[in-house]
Amino acid sequence: MPYPTATPVADRQAPLLRQELQDRLDSLALAHRVPGAHLAVDTGTELISVHTGTADAATGRAYTADTAVPLGSVTKVYTAAAVLLLADDDDLDLDDPVASYVPELRELPEVTIRHLLGHTAGLPTGPDSDTAARTTASRYLSGLCTAQDALFAPGTGFSYSNAGYIAAGRLVELVTGMTWQEAVQALLLDPLGTEPAFLGEPAPARPGAVGHAVNTATGRLRPTHQNLAPVEAPAGALLAGALDLVDIGRALAGRSAVLPPGLAARMRRPEPGAAPGALADGWGLGVALFDQDGQRWCGHDGNAQGTSCHLRVEPESGVVVAFTGNSGGATKLWRDLVDDLPRLTGARVPTAPAPAHRGDPIALPECAGAYHNGPTEYLITLDADGRPTLSVDGDAPLPLVCYPDLTCDLVDPATGRLEPGGRFHRDPATGVIEHVQISGRAARRTSTV
């Protein structure tokens, strides 16, 4: 069947609207100190693409429509889609135990492939990239995917986990006999027309953006080093541009022959037990789900060292919005920019879960204790006034504001503003708080304070 191809608006109509969007992107990039950024919007019938600035602030190299950016966790969309394509070819079944393919998960025989892709496997997040760089995928998974480290029974909770996607990448390799990079290129990148580029390549085949951060002492931009470990590739190693993200977005909307519409619909279907809290309103197989004004969007966000990338898809209308930027400040730029998009998309583009109506704050002294996600410790203590504070791995504690539904907000110490934090979970049998979920990552209670 034929699939619609968007035609650039500037080629035939609405050049003023495109220029307004270009001007807005230029001004926001300056305001947020983002060297370069690219926004691409497919309205379902037309394509608008605007970009600005430099790919490398040190050299002044231009940020173009072809510039590839480290996507961070948006890579997971491609890994999940590759697994779905293998399932569509009957090479595996999503409800198979992962351990039947990946022996390193033999201590977790109830974890299925579906659990991995929906972050409902109960796996810890995993060690930092510097630590992961010193090991192999097999040792990484054997050391982390243990019964002792499991956060909850598979399918009963949500915890965003890079380890789950490292396991999914290992699954792809063992099933196809190729490396993850080779398999993703063959199954997705080549059919989509995306020129492959991965972190760690000695000679990248396409121009790439450098990540940037602001030096707090001098206020100057400085380049950042991408330190993703090789074993973490399936969770975050892909580089691509905003137009490439539009292509995978069209596939997620069922508008591309690369992903059959039924397969794309399976990726967008909410997974049981997936309650991601501050990350999204739900989760499918490899994609976050957002509810906005009666519409269900899907997509993913990704942050590498000094880059910020975002994808949103509304399947009913076919709208796809993709953004790449090469600074940590690009996340705020993205949030400001989407406020200008309703005229193009016909609807507001969600950047966060729908706000909850939770009532007035409450005291929750029973939440005090130590919680662990793998090696990461979340320590909740009470201040002099009996209010809870959160410290992660010994960092300075941040005040928590708790609500009757057991959700909580973090207080930004610089501005005093409330930021979505997560929620506590009680044991249904005893009523005792047994887990805390912060920014989508669950931690199991290991002691009281």
N, C-alpha and C positions, 0 to 999 in steps of 0.2 A: 504494500500500500504506500502511496506517496505521503511524505511528511512535510509539513510547512516549513519553509525557510524564511527567516525574518529578513526584511530589506531595510538597510540603514535609512532612518528618517531623514537625515541630512541630504540624501540623494534625491528626495522627491517632495518632502513636505516638512513643515514644522521646524525649520532651521532656527527660528527664534527660541523655541523651547530648548533645543539642544544647546544654544549659546548661553541661555540662562543657567542650565545645569553645569556647563563648563565653567562659567564665572563663579558659581557657588562652590564647585570643587576646588577651584584655584584659591578662593578666599579662605575656605575651611582648612586647606592644607597649610596655609600660612599661619592661621590662628592656632592650629594644633601642632605646629612644628613638625609636619610630616614631609619629608623630602619629595616623595612621589606616591601617586595613587592612581587607580583606574576603576571606574564604575561602568558596568555594562548592564543595560536593562532591555530584556526582550518582553515586549508587551503581549506577545502571543501572535502578533502580525507584523511588528516592526522592531527594529533594533536600534538603540541609541548607545553609543560608546564614547566616553570622554576620559581623558587621562591628563595628568599634570606632573610637572617637576622632573626630578632626577632619580635614576636608579641607584646612583652612588653619589652621595653629597661631596665626597672627597675629590672625585674626578669630574663631576658635572655631567656624567654620561646620562643621556635623556631616558626618561621613563616612557616607553612606547606601548602601543597596543600588543606588542609581541613579548614584552618583558615578563619573564617567568619569576615568580615569587615563591619562597618556601611557604607551603600551605599549612604547615603544622597539622592539626588534627582533621582538617578537611580531607586529608589523605585517607582517613578511615572510610569515607563514602566510597572511594574507589576499591579499597580492600573488600568491603562488604559486597559491593556489586560484583566483584570477581567471584566471590564465594557463591552468590546467587546464580551466576551464569554456570558455574560448575554443577550446582544442584539442578539447573534446568536441563543440563546434558546427562543427568542421572549418574554423575560421578560421585555424588554424595547425597545425603538427605539431611535437611536442616535439623531434624529431630534425632539424628544419630548422636550417640555419645562421642565427644571429641576424642576421648581416650582410645577409641577404636581406630583412629587415624594418627593421633599424636600421643606416643607412649609416655611423654613427660607429664601428662595429666592423669596417669593411672590412679592416683590417690583420690581423684574426683570423678568417679564413674558416672555420676548423675548429671554432670555438666554436658549440655548439648551444644551443637554448633549454633543454634538459635540463641541460646543464652549468651554466647560470646558476643554475637553481633548486636544484641540488645542491651548489653552491660548488665544483665541479670544473672550472671554466673556466680557472683559473690567473690570474685577475684580481687586481691589488693591492686592498688594502682601500679606498684612496681618501684624500684629504686630510681634515683636520679640518673641522668644520662651519663655523667662522669663515671659513676659506679657501673652502669650497664655496659660501658665501653670496654670493660675488662673481662667480659665473659661472652660465651656463645649463646645462641638462642636456646639450645638444648639445656644448658646449665641454668640459664635465666629461668626458664619455665619449671625445671625440676626443683629449683630452690624456692620458688614462689607459689606454685600451684599445689599446695599441700593441704591436707585436711586441717592441720593446725592453724593455717593462716586464712582459711575460708571465713568470709564475713557473715554469710547467712546461707541458708539452703537455696540451691539454684532455683530461680524462678519466683522467689518470694520477696525480692527487693531489688534496688537499683544502686549500683556504684560504678561510676565512670572509671574505666580501667584500661590503661595502655597495655597492660599484660594480656588482657583478653584479645587485643588486636595483634599482639605479637604471636599469640597462639593461633589466631586466624591466619596470619601470614605463613606460619609454619605449616598449617593445614594445607594451604594453597600449594606450597612447595612440595609437600609429600604426595599430594594427589596428582599434580601435573608433572612432576619431575623437573621443573624449572625453578629458577630463583623467583622470589616474589616480584622483583623488578621485571623479569622476562615475562612472567605470567600476566601481570597487570598491563604491560605493553601489548601483549598479544590479544588479550581478552577485551581491553577497553581503550587504551590510548590510541593504538593504530586505527581501530574501527571509528573512533570519534574524530580522528584527524588531529589529535593532540601530540605535538612533538615531545617525546619523552625527555624528562630531566629529573634527576634525583640528587639529593644531598649526598656528598661523598664521592661523586664522580670526579676523576682526575681532570677531565677536559669536557665540561658541559657543552652540549650541542647547540644550545640557544642562549641568548643573553639573559642574565639573571640579575635580580635586584639584591642589593646589600641591605641587611637589616640595620636599623639605627636606634639609638637610645640617647636621651638627653643627659649629659654630665651634670649632676646636681650641683657640683661645686662651681663650674664655669658657665653653665647654661648652654654649652655648645653641644651640637650633635656629634656623636661618635659612632663609628661602625661597630657592629656586634659580630661575634663569632658563633656560627651554628654548631652546636656541640651534640646534636642528636647522635646517639650510638648506632652503629650498624644494625644491631639486633632490633632496634626500635623502628626500623624502616617502614613496616606495614602500618604503623600508627602515626607517622608524620614525616616521611622523607620526600614526598612528591613536590616538585616545583611546577607551577602553571600560572597562566594569566587569567584575567577576568573573563575573556572570551572563551577560554577553555572551560571555565566553570559554567558559563552559559550552556555549553554543549552537554556537560554531564547533567546540568539542571533540566534541559529539555528531555534527556533520557529518563530522568526521575519522574517527569510529568507524563511519560508515555508518548512523547512526541519524537522518538528516535528509534530507528531499527536496531540500535546497539543493545538496548534493553527492551525486550518485548513488553507491551503495556501491562500484561498480567504480572510479570516479574517486578516491574516498577511499582505496581500497586502493592505487592507483598512487602517491599521495602518500606512503604509509607504506612503500613498497617500498624496500629499501636500494639506493642508487645505486652502480654499480661505481666503484671508485677513491676513494670517499668514506670516508676514515679520519680523523675529526675530533679524535682524540687526547683532550685534556683536556676537550673540550666534551661529547662523547657517545660512545656505542658505535658509531654509524653515522649516516647521514643519508639522508633520502628527498628528495622534491621539496617543499622548503619546511618540512620538519619534522625535528627531531632525533630519533634513535632510541636508546632505553635498554633494556638487558637487565637484568631484575631477577627473580631466583628463578624462572627458566624462563619468564618472561613478557616480551613485547616491548611496550614503551610508546612513545608518540610525544609530541611537544610542542615547546615552545620557551620560552626565557627572554628577558626584555627589561629593559634598564636605560636609562632616560632620565636627565635631570639630576634627581637626587633622587627617583626612583621605581624600583620593582622589581616586575615582573610575571612570572607563571609559569603555564604550562599543561601538564598531563599527561593522557594519554588511554591507556586500556588497551582496545583494540577488542574483544577476546574477551568480556570481562565487561560492557563498556559503561561502565566507570567513567571519570568525568571529574573532575579536580581543578583548580581555578582560583584564583589568588591575585593580589591587587593591594595594593600598599602605597606610601605617599608619603614614603619616606625611603630614603637609601642603606642604612641598617641593616636595611631590610625583607628583604634577601636572607638575612641570618642568621636573622631571624624565621621566614621560610619554611622554612629547613632544620630549625629546631627544631620547627616546627609539624607537619611531615609525619611526625615520629616518633610522633605521637599518632593517626595516621589508619588504621592497620591494622584497627581494630575496625569502621570504616566501610567501607573499601574491600576488606577481605578479603586484602590484600596490602600489602607495603611499597611506598611511592611513591618512585621513583628521583629523586634530585636531581643525580646526577653519574654518570659512567660506572662500570661495574663495576671494582673494584680489580684491578690486574694483579699477577701473581706474577713479579717481575722478577729475583730474586736479589740478591746483595750489590752495593753501589756499586762502580764502577770509575773509574780515571783515564781521561780521554779527551782528552789534550792536542791531538790532531789536530783537535778541533772549533774551536780558536781561529781567529777571523777576523771579517770584517765581512760581514753579511748584510743584504739590502735587500728590502723590500716597498713598492714605490712610493717615496715620499720618506722612509719610516720606516727607520731604521738600527738593527739589532740587532748590538751589538758584544760579542763573546765574547773575553775575555782570561783569562790564567792569573794567579792570585795568587802570593804569595811561596812558597807550598807546592805550587804546580803545579796547584791546583784551579781549574776554570773558574768565571768569573763573567759575568753578563749585564747589559749596560746598554742601555736603549732610548732612542734620541735624546739621549744624553748624561746620562740620569738616573743617580743613584747606583747602582753595580753591586750585584747580588744574587747570592749564591752559588748555583751549580747543583750538583745531585747527579745523576750519570749512572749508567746501568745497562747491563748487557750487551746488552739488546735495543735500545739507543740511545734509550730513553725517558729523561726527565729530570724532576726536581722542582726547584722554586724554594724557597729557604729564607726564611721570613718573618723579617726582621731584628728585629722587635719581640718575637716569641715563640719563634723558633727552630724553629717547626713546618714540616714539609714540605708544600708545596702542589703539586698536579699542574701541571707546566709544559708539557711537550710531548715532542717527540722530534726526533732528527736522522735524515736520510735520506742514504744513500750512492748514488752513481752506480752502477747495476748493472754497467756495463762496466768501470769503473776502480776501484771500491771506495772512491773519495774521497768524503768528506762534502760534499754539494752544497747541501743545504737544512736549515734548522731550522724547526720548527713550534712556535710558542709560543701557548698559549691558542687553538688552532685556526687561527692565521694563519701561513702559510708565508712564509719569506723566503729568497731565492736568495743563495748565497754569491758575493760579489763580490771578495773579497781574503782573504789569510791575514795573520795577525799574528805 
